[in-house]
Amino acid sequence: MQQKLVEGSQPRSRRGLQLCCFKEPPSRPLSSVSQLQVLHKEPAMAAEPNETCYDGNCAQSFQFYLQHSGEHKAIVQCVQNVLPGEFTRIGAGKSSLDVLGVGSGGGEMDVHILSLLQSTFPAVPITADIVEGSSTLTDNFKALVAGTAGLQKVPFGWHIMHSGDYEKQVKAKGDVKKFDFIHMIQMIYYVDDLAGTIQFFHSLLKNNGSLMIFIEAENSGWDTLWKTFKNELCGDAIKEYRSSAEVTACLRKLGLKYDEHPAPNSFDITECFDPESETGRRLLDFMTAKDFYKSFTPEIRGKMLELLRNKCSTQRDGKVFFNSDLRCILVHA
Ligand SMILES: C[S@@+](CC[C@H](N)C(=O)[O-])C[C@H]1O[C@@H](n2cnc3c(N)ncnc32)[C@H](O)[C@@H]1O
């Protein structure tokens, strides 16, 4: 899932999507989803500067993907394994804790993370700042916070903007708020300057803090699909697909210390091989970030489907499961 939120440029959507910029939608696997309202703006609007393509129909496309992929469940499982120990280390001896979410979308993962931090340090006040380019998803996030009892006393700072604009704003202001924990979950695809973005957010970490990045794993189905068909998939919105391999190479180049943790996931794409299936079509649109049946020749579609079945997935009980493994990368202050 991905776009680019640079002023005056076309926004991208997840995994380099152009898709969201012209049609389609998202959803969510957690129980909290039921409380959420997907605000539907008809139809795909021209992107305003600083909007992400996660507004409007793109937000629905993402929701649809979340409902079918189990992605949030995989992230929650990983976070539950990794963060309790990490939070204990980060928060030791601190009298307040400040968290920054970048590209938080509807906030389901943020709410989970903040609740985990609260349960680790019940007596310590927490603040949360959110930098998110989509106003549609931020409205969903606000509704989720309002319905989550434990979070109602947490002060939230909402920065509805592109991370690059936040960087400019912070630098212009001079008075820089620093954070104990910063996370970027499934959003780093959308920034142009990977090293510059990581460096900037890393510079906002307080003593003992950490920056958590979730991204599709090296050699996952996404990595295989997007790198094999980079000529067809990259270009408009995303010039270059990146997986965990590119992020860790960048961290090594910057000389930053990090740990990597697996977040295994797979989801059923069997319906993608049935041209009559609406679910299959919507999954293919999301996975290719394009209107699958309109954007590619029959020959390319055939090759993509063959790759999806045989190189990006495993087959069992007559079904095809796409490898959607993620990595959680914890970068230390
Ligand atoms: C794939 S969604 C992930 C949302 C959320 N983190 C999750 O995992 O459910 C990517 C999110 O990042 C936002 N986004 C993408 N690039 C951004 C940027 N440069 N600055 C701020 N938000 C960005 C999009 O609007 C979208 O909400």
The ligand as an ORCA input file, in Angstrom:
! r2SCAN-3c Opt
* xyz 0 1
  C      -0.751      1.456      4.053
  S      -1.444      2.708      4.976
  C      -0.984      2.188      6.605
  C      -1.842      2.788      7.664
  C      -1.543      2.268      9.066
  N      -0.200      2.536      9.474
  C      -1.848      0.797      9.124
  O      -0.912     -0.002      9.095
  O      -3.031      0.463      9.179
  C      -0.324      4.035      4.697
  C      -0.734      5.287      5.417
  O       0.335      6.219      5.365
  C      -0.176      7.483      5.005
  N       0.948      8.143      4.375
  C       1.624      7.712      3.297
  N       2.686      8.487      3.073
  C       2.664      9.444      4.033
  C       3.517     10.540      4.333
  N       4.600     10.782      3.623
  N       3.209     11.314      5.386
  C       2.122     11.056      6.150
  N       1.282     10.023      5.905
  C       1.561      9.226      4.877
  C      -1.361      7.191      4.110
  O      -2.275      8.263      4.080
  C      -1.936      5.972      4.796
  O      -2.807      6.319      5.828
*
